[in-house]
Amino acid sequence: MVVSGQTKISLIIIDDHPIFRQGVGDVLSLESDFEIVAYASDGKHGLEILRQIQPQVAIVDINLPGMNGQALAAAVALENLPTKLIFLTADSETRQIIYAMRMGVAAYCTKDIAPEDLVEIIRSVLKGFYYIEGRRMNKLEVQNWLQDQIELVLPPMVTRRNPLESLSPRERDVLLFLTQGRTNKEIAQTLGISHQTVKNHVTAIMRKIGVGDRTQAALYALKHDWLFNHPQSNKE
């Protein structure tokens, strides 16, 4: 469709709460140059739609069934899909924001955002800007913000060395899923191994990297661009 000679901005809403999902769609549909082309209630279905129709913008919740928003963002990055992702979530934890922006998410917003602000953000991300907690940034500003936040979150000793090459092929697989926010149960099902085996791999990863929890291990991998340099293996 065309309005005033310009193609409409295509959007998809991915959220597992029907009322909220429809409400966001209804609000955005009031904009004459916006077009809601699809809705999805879980991450896997949402990713399938992104692959098929490649809308310009996706409004995504983090806590989705099946595949969460962080895992969806990682898949979009790995597959180099063109859709701009805007996270609209109730989770404002800094580590979640770091995950998201490190994966190339264009904006991270909380669900109490004013409708007019969300509209402005959608238009701005299509011009190449990023938003973190209401602050508009360019790409360099986002990189600086990430560097500052990661240094605060990670222990100093971790930022000075890179032990990732010491991981076994299976540990690398597990670490990849950790960067996507997957649970031990989800990792076990995907890799076809036991829950206890996954726990053992996670423990070994944390010991080799020198961190105290799985979140710090994932952050370390993201900080060092490990995700894009180490594709999944098929070895046990």
Secondary structure, 3 states (H helix, E strand, C coil): CEECCEECEEEEEECCCHHHHHHHHHHHHCCCCEEEEEEECCHHHHHHHHHHHCCCEEEECCCCCCCCHHHHHHHHHHCCCCCEEEEEECCCCHHHHHHHHHCCCCEEEECCCCHHHHHHHHHHHCCCCEEECCEEECHHHHHHHHHHHHHHHCCCCHHHCCCHHHCCHHHHHHHHHHHCCCCHHHHHHHHCCCHHHHHHHHHHHHHHHCCCCHHHHHHHHHHCCHHHHCCCCCCC
